[in-house]
Amino acid sequence: VQLQASGGGLVQAGGSLRLSCVASGSIFEINDMGWYRQAPGKERELVAASTSGGSTNAADSVKGRFTLSRDNAKNTVYLQMNSLKPEDTAVYYCFAQTSTTMTIYWGQGTQVTVSS
Protein backbone atom coordinates (compact mmCIF):
# COMPACT_ATOMS: atom_id res chain seq x y z
CA VAL A 1 0.00 0.00 0.00
CA GLN A 2 1.30 3.44 -0.96
CA LEU A 3 -0.17 6.68 0.32
CA GLN A 4 0.20 10.11 -1.31
CA ALA A 5 -0.84 13.04 0.84
CA SER A 6 -1.37 16.62 -0.27
CA GLY A 7 -3.02 19.85 0.75
CA GLY A 8 -0.96 21.27 3.60
CA GLY A 9 0.20 24.84 3.78
CA LEU A 10 0.26 28.08 5.72
CA VAL A 11 -2.99 29.64 6.86
CA GLN A 12 -4.06 32.27 9.35
CA ALA A 13 -5.95 31.35 12.48
CA GLY A 14 -9.61 30.85 11.69
CA GLY A 15 -8.87 29.71 8.18
CA SER A 16 -9.42 26.39 6.45
CA LEU A 17 -7.44 23.74 4.65
CA ARG A 18 -8.31 20.40 3.10
CA LEU A 19 -5.92 17.50 3.13
CA SER A 20 -6.20 14.60 0.70
CA CYS A 21 -4.62 11.18 0.78
CA VAL A 22 -4.79 8.74 -2.11
CA ALA A 23 -4.06 5.05 -1.59
CA SER A 24 -2.67 2.74 -4.24
CA GLY A 25 -1.37 -0.80 -4.36
CA SER A 26 -3.10 -3.50 -2.34
CA ILE A 27 -6.05 -1.27 -1.54
CA PHE A 28 -8.44 -4.18 -1.15
CA GLU A 29 -6.70 -5.00 2.13
CA ILE A 30 -7.35 -1.58 3.64
CA ASN A 31 -9.82 -1.17 6.45
CA ASP A 32 -9.03 1.93 8.48
CA MET A 33 -7.80 5.18 6.95
CA GLY A 34 -7.28 8.55 8.50
CA TRP A 35 -4.84 11.10 9.82
CA TYR A 36 -2.36 11.52 12.61
CA ARG A 37 -0.37 14.63 13.37
CA GLN A 38 2.88 15.41 15.11
CA ALA A 39 3.79 18.81 16.45
CA PRO A 40 7.40 19.73 17.28
CA GLY A 41 8.49 18.10 20.50
CA LYS A 42 5.28 16.13 20.83
CA GLU A 43 4.22 12.58 20.16
CA ARG A 44 2.22 11.64 17.11
CA GLU A 45 -1.49 11.75 17.89
CA LEU A 46 -4.60 10.52 16.15
CA VAL A 47 -6.64 13.27 14.51
CA ALA A 48 -9.41 11.27 12.87
CA ALA A 49 -9.97 7.83 11.41
CA SER A 50 -12.56 6.01 9.35
CA THR A 51 -13.31 2.35 8.79
CA SER A 52 -14.21 1.00 5.38
CA GLY A 53 -17.78 0.69 6.63
CA GLY A 54 -17.98 4.40 7.28
CA SER A 55 -17.57 4.61 11.05
CA THR A 56 -15.44 7.57 12.08
CA ASN A 57 -13.85 8.86 15.22
CA ALA A 58 -11.95 12.05 15.94
CA ALA A 59 -9.87 13.57 18.67
CA ASP A 60 -11.80 15.77 21.09
CA SER A 61 -9.54 18.69 20.20
CA VAL A 62 -10.77 18.74 16.59
CA LYS A 63 -14.42 17.72 16.95
CA GLY A 64 -16.70 20.35 15.48
CA ARG A 65 -13.87 21.83 13.41
CA PHE A 66 -12.40 18.97 11.37
CA THR A 67 -14.36 16.60 9.17
CA LEU A 68 -13.02 13.33 7.86
CA SER A 69 -14.55 11.90 4.73
CA ARG A 70 -13.70 8.95 2.59
CA ASP A 71 -14.34 8.11 -1.03
CA ASN A 72 -13.80 4.38 -1.39
CA ALA A 73 -14.30 4.55 -5.17
CA LYS A 74 -11.32 6.90 -5.40
CA ASN A 75 -9.36 5.23 -2.59
CA THR A 76 -9.08 8.66 -1.04
CA VAL A 77 -9.57 10.09 2.42
CA TYR A 78 -10.03 13.80 3.04
CA LEU A 79 -9.60 15.94 6.11
CA GLN A 80 -11.49 19.23 5.96
CA MET A 81 -10.04 21.51 8.62
CA ASN A 82 -12.00 24.62 9.56
CA SER A 83 -11.51 27.21 12.27
CA LEU A 84 -7.85 26.36 12.43
CA LYS A 85 -5.88 27.32 15.51
CA PRO A 86 -2.13 27.83 16.01
CA GLU A 87 -2.10 24.66 18.11
CA ASP A 88 -3.15 22.70 15.02
CA THR A 89 0.29 23.39 13.57
CA ALA A 90 1.92 20.03 12.90
CA VAL A 91 3.00 17.59 10.27
CA TYR A 92 -0.06 15.61 9.27
CA TYR A 93 0.36 12.00 8.26
CA CYS A 94 -2.27 9.93 6.55
CA PHE A 95 -2.36 6.26 7.39
CA ALA A 96 -4.01 3.09 6.23
CA GLN A 97 -4.35 -0.10 8.19
CA THR A 98 -4.99 -3.46 6.59
CA SER A 99 -7.71 -5.72 7.89
CA THR A 100 -5.72 -8.95 7.59
CA THR A 101 -2.26 -8.29 8.97
CA MET A 102 -3.16 -5.06 10.81
CA THR A 103 -0.13 -3.45 9.16
CA ILE A 104 -0.12 0.35 9.26
CA TYR A 105 1.14 2.25 6.24
CA TRP A 106 2.06 5.92 6.35
CA GLY A 107 2.00 8.75 3.86
CA GLN A 108 4.93 11.12 3.56
CA GLY A 109 3.51 13.83 5.83
CA THR A 110 2.30 17.27 4.93
CA GLN A 111 3.04 20.41 6.93
CA VAL A 112 0.17 22.49 8.26
CA THR A 113 1.14 25.82 9.79
CA VAL A 114 -1.43 28.10 11.41
CA SER A 115 -0.29 31.63 12.17
CA SER A 116 -1.85 33.71 14.92
CYANA upper distance limits for C-alpha pairs under 8 A (distance plus 0.5 A):
  1 VAL  CA     23 ALA  CA      7.17
  1 VAL  CA     24 SER  CA      6.20
  1 VAL  CA     25 GLY  CA      5.14
  1 VAL  CA     26 SER  CA      5.73
  1 VAL  CA     27 ILE  CA      6.87
  1 VAL  CA    105 TYR  CA      7.23
  2 GLN  CA     23 ALA  CA      6.13
  2 GLN  CA     24 SER  CA      5.69
  2 GLN  CA     25 GLY  CA      6.55
  2 GLN  CA    105 TYR  CA      7.79
  2 GLN  CA    106 TRP  CA      8.26
  2 GLN  CA    107 GLY  CA      7.71
  3 LEU  CA     21 CYS  CA      6.84
  3 LEU  CA     22 VAL  CA      6.10
  3 LEU  CA     23 ALA  CA      5.12
  3 LEU  CA     24 SER  CA      7.02
  3 LEU  CA     94 CYS  CA      7.84
  3 LEU  CA     95 PHE  CA      7.92
  3 LEU  CA     96 ALA  CA      8.41
  3 LEU  CA    105 TYR  CA      8.01
  3 LEU  CA    106 TRP  CA      6.98
  3 LEU  CA    107 GLY  CA      5.15
  3 LEU  CA    108 GLN  CA      8.00
  4 GLN  CA     21 CYS  CA      5.86
  4 GLN  CA     22 VAL  CA      5.74
  4 GLN  CA     23 ALA  CA      7.12
  4 GLN  CA    107 GLY  CA      6.14
  4 GLN  CA    108 GLN  CA      7.36
  5 ALA  CA     19 LEU  CA      7.63
  5 ALA  CA     20 SER  CA      6.08
  5 ALA  CA     21 CYS  CA      4.72
  5 ALA  CA     22 VAL  CA      7.04
  5 ALA  CA     93 TYR  CA      8.09
  5 ALA  CA     94 CYS  CA      7.16
  5 ALA  CA    107 GLY  CA      6.47
  5 ALA  CA    108 GLN  CA      7.16
  5 ALA  CA    109 GLY  CA      7.17
  5 ALA  CA    110 THR  CA      7.17
  6 SER  CA     19 LEU  CA      6.25
  6 SER  CA     20 SER  CA      5.82
  6 SER  CA     21 CYS  CA      6.93
  6 SER  CA    110 THR  CA      6.90
  7 GLY  CA     17 LEU  CA      7.56
  7 GLY  CA     18 ARG  CA      6.31
  7 GLY  CA     19 LEU  CA      4.93
  7 GLY  CA     20 SER  CA      6.64
  7 GLY  CA    110 THR  CA      7.75
  8 GLY  CA     17 LEU  CA      7.52
  8 GLY  CA     18 ARG  CA      7.92
  8 GLY  CA     19 LEU  CA      6.75
  8 GLY  CA    110 THR  CA      5.83
  8 GLY  CA    111 GLN  CA      5.78
  8 GLY  CA    112 VAL  CA      5.45
  8 GLY  CA    113 THR  CA      8.47
  9 GLY  CA     17 LEU  CA      8.27
  9 GLY  CA    110 THR  CA      8.45
  9 GLY  CA    111 GLN  CA      6.64
  9 GLY  CA    112 VAL  CA      5.56
  9 GLY  CA    113 THR  CA      6.67
 10 LEU  CA    112 VAL  CA      6.63
 10 LEU  CA    113 THR  CA      5.24
 10 LEU  CA    114 VAL  CA      6.43
 10 LEU  CA    115 SER  CA      7.88
 11 VAL  CA     15 GLY  CA      6.52
 11 VAL  CA     16 SER  CA      7.72
 11 VAL  CA     17 LEU  CA      8.21
 11 VAL  CA    112 VAL  CA      8.43
 11 VAL  CA    113 THR  CA      6.84
 11 VAL  CA    114 VAL  CA      5.55
 11 VAL  CA    115 SER  CA      6.79
 12 GLN  CA     84 LEU  CA      8.17
 12 GLN  CA    114 VAL  CA      5.84
 12 GLN  CA    115 SER  CA      5.25
 12 GLN  CA    116 SER  CA      6.66
 13 ALA  CA     83 SER  CA      7.43
 13 ALA  CA     84 LEU  CA      5.84
 13 ALA  CA     85 LYS  CA      5.54
 13 ALA  CA     86 PRO  CA      6.78
 13 ALA  CA    114 VAL  CA      6.17
 13 ALA  CA    115 SER  CA      6.18
 13 ALA  CA    116 SER  CA      5.82
 14 GLY  CA     82 ASN  CA      7.51
 14 GLY  CA     83 SER  CA      4.65
 14 GLY  CA     84 LEU  CA      5.39
 14 GLY  CA     85 LYS  CA      6.91
 15 GLY  CA     82 ASN  CA      6.64
 15 GLY  CA     83 SER  CA      5.98
 15 GLY  CA     84 LEU  CA      6.02
 16 SER  CA     80 GLN  CA      7.97
 16 SER  CA     81 MET  CA      5.88
 16 SER  CA     82 ASN  CA      4.91
 16 SER  CA     83 SER  CA      6.74
 16 SER  CA     84 LEU  CA      6.69
 17 LEU  CA     80 GLN  CA      6.70
 17 LEU  CA     81 MET  CA      5.74
 17 LEU  CA     82 ASN  CA      7.26
 18 ARG  CA     78 TYR  CA      7.32
 18 ARG  CA     79 LEU  CA      6.04
 18 ARG  CA     80 GLN  CA      4.94
 18 ARG  CA     81 MET  CA      6.39
 19 LEU  CA     78 TYR  CA      6.02
 19 LEU  CA     79 LEU  CA      5.49
 19 LEU  CA     80 GLN  CA      6.98
 19 LEU  CA     81 MET  CA      8.45
 20 SER  CA     76 THR  CA      7.33
 20 SER  CA     77 VAL  CA      6.39
 20 SER  CA     78 TYR  CA      5.05
 20 SER  CA     79 LEU  CA      7.03
 21 CYS  CA     76 THR  CA      5.93
 21 CYS  CA     77 VAL  CA      5.82
 21 CYS  CA     78 TYR  CA      6.92
 21 CYS  CA     94 CYS  CA      6.86
 21 CYS  CA    107 GLY  CA      8.20
 22 VAL  CA     74 LYS  CA      8.03
 22 VAL  CA     75 ASN  CA      6.28
 22 VAL  CA     76 THR  CA      4.92
 22 VAL  CA     77 VAL  CA      7.22
 23 ALA  CA     27 ILE  CA      7.12
 23 ALA  CA     75 ASN  CA      5.90
 23 ALA  CA     76 THR  CA      6.71
 24 SER  CA     75 ASN  CA      7.83
 26 SER  CA     30 ILE  CA      8.09
 27 ILE  CA     75 ASN  CA      7.87
 29 GLU  CA     98 THR  CA      5.52
 29 GLU  CA     99 SER  CA      6.39
 29 GLU  CA    100 THR  CA      7.31
 30 ILE  CA     52 SER  CA      8.03
 30 ILE  CA     96 ALA  CA      6.79
 30 ILE  CA     97 GLN  CA      6.14
 30 ILE  CA     98 THR  CA      4.71
 30 ILE  CA     99 SER  CA      6.44
 31 ASN  CA     51 THR  CA      5.98
 31 ASN  CA     52 SER  CA      5.51
 31 ASN  CA     96 ALA  CA      7.71
 31 ASN  CA     97 GLN  CA      6.34
 31 ASN  CA     98 THR  CA      5.85
 31 ASN  CA     99 SER  CA      5.72
 32 ASP  CA     49 ALA  CA      7.15
 32 ASP  CA     50 SER  CA      5.96
 32 ASP  CA     51 THR  CA      4.81
 32 ASP  CA     52 SER  CA      6.61
 32 ASP  CA     96 ALA  CA      6.12
 32 ASP  CA     97 GLN  CA      5.61
 32 ASP  CA     98 THR  CA      7.50
 32 ASP  CA     99 SER  CA      8.29
 33 MET  CA     49 ALA  CA      6.13
 33 MET  CA     50 SER  CA      5.89
 33 MET  CA     51 THR  CA      6.96
 33 MET  CA     52 SER  CA      8.31
 33 MET  CA     77 VAL  CA      7.41
 33 MET  CA     94 CYS  CA      7.80
 33 MET  CA     95 PHE  CA      6.07
 33 MET  CA     96 ALA  CA      4.88
 33 MET  CA     97 GLN  CA      6.93
 34 GLY  CA     47 VAL  CA      8.16
 34 GLY  CA     48 ALA  CA      6.08
 34 GLY  CA     49 ALA  CA      4.53
 34 GLY  CA     50 SER  CA      6.42
 34 GLY  CA     68 LEU  CA      8.00
 34 GLY  CA     77 VAL  CA      7.18
 34 GLY  CA     94 CYS  CA      6.05
 34 GLY  CA     95 PHE  CA      6.04
 34 GLY  CA     96 ALA  CA      7.25
 35 TRP  CA     46 LEU  CA      6.86
 35 TRP  CA     47 VAL  CA      5.97
 35 TRP  CA     48 ALA  CA      6.00
 35 TRP  CA     49 ALA  CA      6.79
 35 TRP  CA     79 LEU  CA      8.24
 35 TRP  CA     92 TYR  CA      7.10
 35 TRP  CA     93 TYR  CA      6.00
 35 TRP  CA     94 CYS  CA      4.82
 35 TRP  CA     95 PHE  CA      6.45
 36 TYR  CA     44 ARG  CA      6.92
 36 TYR  CA     45 GLU  CA      5.85
 36 TYR  CA     46 LEU  CA      4.81
 36 TYR  CA     47 VAL  CA      5.50
 36 TYR  CA     48 ALA  CA      7.56
 36 TYR  CA     92 TYR  CA      6.27
 36 TYR  CA     93 TYR  CA      5.66
 36 TYR  CA     94 CYS  CA      6.76
 36 TYR  CA     95 PHE  CA      7.91
 37 ARG  CA     44 ARG  CA      5.95
 37 ARG  CA     45 GLU  CA      5.97
 37 ARG  CA     46 LEU  CA      7.02
 37 ARG  CA     47 VAL  CA      7.02
 37 ARG  CA     90 ALA  CA      6.39
 37 ARG  CA     91 VAL  CA      5.96
 37 ARG  CA     92 TYR  CA      4.73
 37 ARG  CA     93 TYR  CA      6.30
 38 GLN  CA     42 LYS  CA      6.75
 38 GLN  CA     43 GLU  CA      6.44
 38 GLN  CA     44 ARG  CA      4.82
 38 GLN  CA     45 GLU  CA      6.84
 38 GLN  CA     90 ALA  CA      5.71
 38 GLN  CA     91 VAL  CA      5.82
 38 GLN  CA     92 TYR  CA      7.04
 39 ALA  CA     43 GLU  CA      7.76
 39 ALA  CA     44 ARG  CA      7.87
 39 ALA  CA     89 THR  CA      6.94
 39 ALA  CA     90 ALA  CA      4.69
 39 ALA  CA     91 VAL  CA      6.85
 40 PRO  CA     90 ALA  CA      7.51
 46 LEU  CA     58 ALA  CA      8.01
 46 LEU  CA     59 ALA  CA      7.09
 47 VAL  CA     58 ALA  CA      6.14
 47 VAL  CA     59 ALA  CA      5.78
 47 VAL  CA     62 VAL  CA      7.67
 48 ALA  CA     56 THR  CA      7.62
 48 ALA  CA     57 ASN  CA      6.07
 48 ALA  CA     58 ALA  CA      4.56
 48 ALA  CA     59 ALA  CA      6.76
 48 ALA  CA     68 LEU  CA      7.01
 49 ALA  CA     56 THR  CA      6.02
 49 ALA  CA     57 ASN  CA      6.04
 49 ALA  CA     58 ALA  CA      7.00
 49 ALA  CA     68 LEU  CA      7.72
 50 SER  CA     54 GLY  CA      6.52
 50 SER  CA     55 SER  CA      5.97
 50 SER  CA     56 THR  CA      4.77
 50 SER  CA     57 ASN  CA      7.16
 50 SER  CA     68 LEU  CA      7.98
 50 SER  CA     69 SER  CA      8.25
 50 SER  CA     70 ARG  CA      7.96
 51 THR  CA     55 SER  CA      5.83
 51 THR  CA     56 THR  CA      7.03
 52 SER  CA     72 ASN  CA      8.08
 54 GLY  CA     70 ARG  CA      8.31
 56 THR  CA     68 LEU  CA      8.05
 58 ALA  CA     62 VAL  CA      7.33
 58 ALA  CA     63 LYS  CA      6.77
 59 ALA  CA     63 LYS  CA      6.90
 62 VAL  CA     66 PHE  CA      5.97
 63 LYS  CA     67 THR  CA      8.36
 65 ARG  CA     81 MET  CA      6.64
 65 ARG  CA     82 ASN  CA      5.61
 65 ARG  CA     83 SER  CA      6.48
 65 ARG  CA     84 LEU  CA      8.10
 66 PHE  CA     79 LEU  CA      7.18
 66 PHE  CA     80 GLN  CA      5.99
 66 PHE  CA     81 MET  CA      4.93
 66 PHE  CA     82 ASN  CA      6.45
 67 THR  CA     79 LEU  CA      6.19
 67 THR  CA     80 GLN  CA      5.54
 67 THR  CA     81 MET  CA      7.06
 68 LEU  CA     77 VAL  CA      7.71
 68 LEU  CA     78 TYR  CA      6.20
 68 LEU  CA     79 LEU  CA      5.14
 68 LEU  CA     80 GLN  CA      6.88
 69 SER  CA     77 VAL  CA      6.28
 69 SER  CA     78 TYR  CA      5.69
 69 SER  CA     79 LEU  CA      7.03
 70 ARG  CA     75 ASN  CA      8.21
 70 ARG  CA     76 THR  CA      6.38
 70 ARG  CA     77 VAL  CA      4.79
 70 ARG  CA     78 TYR  CA      6.61
 71 ASP  CA     75 ASN  CA      6.46
 71 ASP  CA     76 THR  CA      5.79
 71 ASP  CA     77 VAL  CA      6.71
 72 ASN  CA     76 THR  CA      6.89
 84 LEU  CA     88 ASP  CA      6.99
 84 LEU  CA    114 VAL  CA      7.23
 85 LYS  CA     89 THR  CA      8.06
 85 LYS  CA    114 VAL  CA      6.60
 85 LYS  CA    115 SER  CA      8.30
 85 LYS  CA    116 SER  CA      8.07
 86 PRO  CA    113 THR  CA      7.81
 86 PRO  CA    114 VAL  CA      5.17
 86 PRO  CA    115 SER  CA      6.21
 86 PRO  CA    116 SER  CA      6.48
 87 GLU  CA    114 VAL  CA      8.07
 88 ASP  CA    112 VAL  CA      8.04
 88 ASP  CA    113 THR  CA      7.95
 88 ASP  CA    114 VAL  CA      7.23
 89 THR  CA    111 GLN  CA      8.28
 89 THR  CA    112 VAL  CA      5.89
 89 THR  CA    113 THR  CA      5.08
 89 THR  CA    114 VAL  CA      5.97
 90 ALA  CA    111 GLN  CA      6.59
 90 ALA  CA    112 VAL  CA      6.04
 90 ALA  CA    113 THR  CA      7.12
 91 VAL  CA    109 GLY  CA      6.34
 91 VAL  CA    110 THR  CA      5.89
 91 VAL  CA    111 GLN  CA      4.87
 91 VAL  CA    112 VAL  CA      6.51
 92 TYR  CA    109 GLY  CA      5.77
 92 TYR  CA    110 THR  CA      5.70
 92 TYR  CA    111 GLN  CA      6.67
 92 TYR  CA    112 VAL  CA      7.46
 93 TYR  CA    106 TRP  CA      7.09
 93 TYR  CA    107 GLY  CA      6.21
 93 TYR  CA    108 GLN  CA      7.11
 93 TYR  CA    109 GLY  CA      4.87
 93 TYR  CA    110 THR  CA      7.02
 94 CYS  CA    106 TRP  CA      6.40
 94 CYS  CA    107 GLY  CA      5.68
 94 CYS  CA    108 GLN  CA      8.39
 94 CYS  CA    109 GLY  CA      7.51
 95 PHE  CA    104 ILE  CA      7.09
 95 PHE  CA    105 TYR  CA      5.95
 95 PHE  CA    106 TRP  CA      5.05
 95 PHE  CA    107 GLY  CA      6.64
 96 ALA  CA    104 ILE  CA      6.14
 96 ALA  CA    105 TYR  CA      5.72
 96 ALA  CA    106 TRP  CA      7.20
 97 GLN  CA    102 MET  CA      6.23
 97 GLN  CA    103 THR  CA      5.97
 97 GLN  CA    104 ILE  CA      4.89
 97 GLN  CA    105 TYR  CA      6.78
 98 THR  CA    102 MET  CA      5.37
 98 THR  CA    103 THR  CA      6.00
 98 THR  CA    104 ILE  CA      7.24
